[in-house]
Amino acid sequence: MQADHEFRILGPIQLRSAGQSHDIGSARARCVLAILLLTPRTVVSADALIDRLWDTRPPAKVRTSLFSYISRLRASLRQALGDRVQLHGQPGGYVLDVDPEAVDVHRFRRLRRQADALTGSDDFEDAALLLREAAELWHGPALAGIQGDWVGRMRDTLEEERRAALVARIEAELKLGLDADLVGELHGLLTRYPLDETLIAYQMTALYRTGRAGDALSLYRDTRCHLVEEQGTEPGPALAALHQRILAGDPDLAAVPAAKHAARAPGPETLPPQPAEFVGRDAELAVLAGEPGTTAQLSIIIPPRLCPSRIGFADQPRRTISS
């Protein structure tokens, strides 16, 4: 069951409940909350919190300052959610008792794991749907509104997870043959990740499959120029090999939509073989065929127990009617 409240760190740090956003305090208080949300129901030491909040520049009475932020955050959570989420002090640290399903980053990671499992069984359609659902959990750059060295490193890590999920979804949709739908989206993504060779390769593939081989080759040339000018490197082996395949008009690059599920192998034949002809009952077959000299007879067999005299039948077990 999904919680009736939601904590967001994939964008501005927020607590939402009953359709409303609740105030959770200053930037440092929100930073404390983000640190605890990343490891719910796990003790985070006071030293770790201090290092992540103040980097190498802690104040003179740093533990007093930390306790003050913890107290304010606890009060904000209680005002918004009552006892549904609790912030506990433990020996040496603090723990936030919150359901991971109420935290967007943990739902995002769960959806990604489920999609990976579906991709492993070639169910690309359902995998793509889950990855789109995961992408909708993002509302901007991760951990927006707070700063610091640890925040910057964690933001980069989360953004890389976002990009990896995006790449996985596009790969699944390419396997489904959705090339025409992806060309425009990939064009926009390459403005955000202009030198991402995986996305460039997907765009080149989609362009080629939609009859735009010239545009695919132009994209490669532009990418190579940018790499040489900005980084002093050539495109990687995979992108260079794709370029050669497009130049050669490789028919294996043609889109073949993937089935949602592998075709089920036919089961063994369990019925007996059909006879070549009906054997026996020659006299009956002759009557049915209407051969000359045959007479059809209708026999009614009545068990004696069903022939009481009161219904007018003699106590005879069989009557034969000839035609």
Secondary structure as UniProt FT lines:
FT   STRAND          5..8
FT   STRAND          14..17
FT   TURN            18..19
FT   STRAND          20..22
FT   HELIX           27..38
FT   TURN            40..41
FT   STRAND          44..45
FT   HELIX           46..54
FT   TURN            55..56
FT   TURN            60..61
FT   HELIX           62..81
FT   TURN            82..83
FT   STRAND          86..90
FT   TURN            91..92
FT   STRAND          93..97
FT   HELIX           100..102
FT   HELIX           104..120
FT   TURN            121..122
FT   HELIX           124..135
FT   TURN            136..137
FT   TURN            142..143
FT   HELIX           149..175
FT   TURN            176..177
FT   HELIX           179..192
FT   TURN            194..195
FT   HELIX           197..209
FT   TURN            210..211
FT   HELIX           213..230
FT   HELIX           237..247
FT   TURN            248..249
FT   HELIX           251..253
FT   HELIX           282..289
FT   TURN            292..293
FT   STRAND          297..301
FT   HELIX           304..306
FT   HELIX           309..311
FT   STRAND          318..322
//
